[in-house]
Each structure stands twice: as structure tokens, then as C-alpha cells.
Amino acid sequence: MKTMTCKQLGGACDMEFSANTFEEIADLSKNHGMEMFQKKRFRPSKSNGRDAKSYEVSKWNAGLV
């Protein structure tokens, strides 16, 4: 099981998501983002021009997360 934060996934807060696969973490993050958007607490972070998902998947696969 691995853990990533909302910020690591391109979000705006430090909420942590734990799961066995990146896809499960992505689903948790997506649901969190939709919930925050509905509560009007959503503020997308800057991605610095990179594709956040492919970057985080590569870190996940390399065991860096």
C-alpha cells in the first residue's frame, strides 16, 4: 500500500490517499476533487506545464512514492 497527497496529484490540499494501485489513488483523488468543487473549496494548482498523472505514475512505478 502506498500513500500520495492531493498536492502530489495536482490538487490544492494535503489530504492523503492510500491504496494498492495508482488507479485506486486516482479514483480517490477524483472523488475528493469533485467533493471539494461541490463545496466550493476547489482551487486547482499549477502543473508547471507537466502532465501530472504520467509524472506521478512514473514515480509510483519507480517506487519513489
Steps between C-alpha positions, in 0.01 A plus 500: 500500500626846411389850592493820296366845581252712312785743418714221354211423267461863387244602762495783748512337845696252709235229530657156477374210289616144561447206264669203338497635142540839341159460338339461844680810626389690189137403565524614863656827387234553233219446749668738745537764228134472402396530864716809554368654179144450621593662832666786307838423657666404175804691386702320233873515548743586223644198323810688380429377149534130577247224476449431871355152456780361282761659727346349815446160335869491407595586861257232626643236268854591601412450866570864587160551661 
